[in-house]
Each structure stands twice: as structure tokens, then as C-alpha cells.
Amino acid sequence: MAEKKSRAAARKIKDKWKAKVWYNLLAPEMFNKQLLGETPTDTPDKLVGRITEVTVQDLTGDFSKMHIKLAFRVSQVQGQDALTQFVGHDMTSDYIRRLTRRKRTRTDLTVDVTTKDNWKIRVKPMAITDRRIQSSKQRVIRAIMKKTVVDTAAKQSVGEFVKGIISGDLAKTIALGCKPIHPVSRVEVRKSEVYTMGEIPAAPVEAAPAAATEEKPAETAPEAEPAEAPAPEVPKAEEPAPAELSPEELKPEDTDEL
């Protein structure tokens, strides 16, 4: 009896993978909605909240940015596409260890910033000097880094701010600000976390050119002049046939004189 029940239960077990469907993971507008990868699920509701990580090299093909990892969270599902939002970035641990060496000072900072479109991001920059420095200089460098990051975020949208972090423009600005205190050999924004989302940037809409929208009046074709009727052909008068002469009217032929 027990064997019959086990066999019946085995027949009812279905393969869960056959019921799953693959969905495309798309990056947000700031990354031009590039394809991040694919993920399977049996119901679309289970996709919302999933987090995927990709490197900048996968998105841009830049080999020098392979140490930067971007995190995206699925926010909604449209058909077979799962739309995501940026939730933070991180750097690989081996890259950070290569920067930190003996007889150098690493100055870390954690600061919360608010962008122009009300995104709240926790940013963690770090500055590395080429030699050991005093703690008093570290405090001044931290103050300069905090002021630079807060002011830059307040003037930019979340897309511009994230691109500045990835490209290294924000790190260059921090390095220039810290130079009068002590020359900095390296500045990196090692991590960022989005803890409050603001306005989601909409897709850019291209305006149609004005010349294309204006309707041109239809040009009327010039009226064709009526063709002249061909003149009727006048039948040629038949030439009269030459009249036959009678034998009396014929001229006598000249005869040779004998």
C-alpha cells in the first residue's frame, strides 16, 4: 500500500524549471536601458526586489573599469522586460588592497548627500597620501572631502552624479581640493548606497523639427492646354490622264533621204 502511494506522489511532482520564464534585465535611463542579463521566474511578481550586479566593463567595454561593480534592483516588470533602478556601487577588495601599501596613510569618510532631484545617497570616498601624515591633516582632508561631495551632489541630478563617480571626475575634484593641505596620490569613491529614491528620470523625448510639422499647401498642377485638333487632310486632286492622240495628229517621223 505504501509503495502505491509513493508512486502516485512521484507522478504528481512537476519539474519547476519547466514552469519558469526568462525575463530580460534592463538598466535604467542613465545607462541607456542596456541589457544587464536574464533571470528566470514562474511569476513576474517575484522579480520585483531582486538585485543584480554587473561591472562597468560589461556596460561600456572599458577594461580599465573592471574593478567597479554596479548594483541594480528590479522595480517593475513590463512584458518580458524587468526594469531596474540604480541602488549603489562598490569596488573589488583586491583593487583597494593594491592602493593601500606601507608608509602611506589612508583617510576614509562616510557622508550622506542629497542630489538635485532628491535622491539620498551614502557616499564613501577615500584619499591615500604618498607618505604618512598627522591626524590633524587627516581631519582637514576629511572636511574638504565632505564639502566637495555635498556641494557637487546638490548641483547635479542622480544620473550626472553617478557618472561623475564612475568616470573619476568627482575624485579629481577632491584631489585638487586636498592638494594645498598635502599632495594626495590617489582618491577613489570606493562605495555608494542609495537609501532614498527621488524623482525617477524619464526617457528623453526628441522634439520633431518645426519644418517637418508644418504642412505645406498642395501645389496645384498647371492646367494642360487643350491639344490642337489635327487639320483634316485635303485629298489631292487626281492628275488627269494624258489624252490619247489620234493617228492624224501624230507627227511624221523623219525619214532618211535616199
Secondary structure as GFF3:
##gff-version 3
##sequence-region A 1 258
A	DSSP	alpha_helix	2	12	.	.	.	ID=ss1
A	DSSP	three_ten_helix	16	19	.	.	.	ID=ss2
A	DSSP	beta_strand	21	26	.	.	.	ID=ss3
A	DSSP	three_ten_helix	29	31	.	.	.	ID=ss4
A	DSSP	beta_strand	35	41	.	.	.	ID=ss5
A	DSSP	three_ten_helix	44	46	.	.	.	ID=ss6
A	DSSP	beta_strand	51	55	.	.	.	ID=ss7
A	DSSP	alpha_helix	56	60	.	.	.	ID=ss8
A	DSSP	three_ten_helix	63	65	.	.	.	ID=ss9
A	DSSP	beta_strand	68	78	.	.	.	ID=ss10
A	DSSP	beta_strand	81	91	.	.	.	ID=ss11
A	DSSP	alpha_helix	93	99	.	.	.	ID=ss12
A	DSSP	beta_strand	105	108	.	.	.	ID=ss13
A	DSSP	beta_strand	111	114	.	.	.	ID=ss14
A	DSSP	beta_strand	120	129	.	.	.	ID=ss15
A	DSSP	alpha_helix	135	155	.	.	.	ID=ss16
A	DSSP	alpha_helix	158	167	.	.	.	ID=ss17
A	DSSP	alpha_helix	169	178	.	.	.	ID=ss18
A	DSSP	beta_strand	184	196	.	.	.	ID=ss19
A	DSSP	alpha_helix	210	213	.	.	.	ID=ss20
###
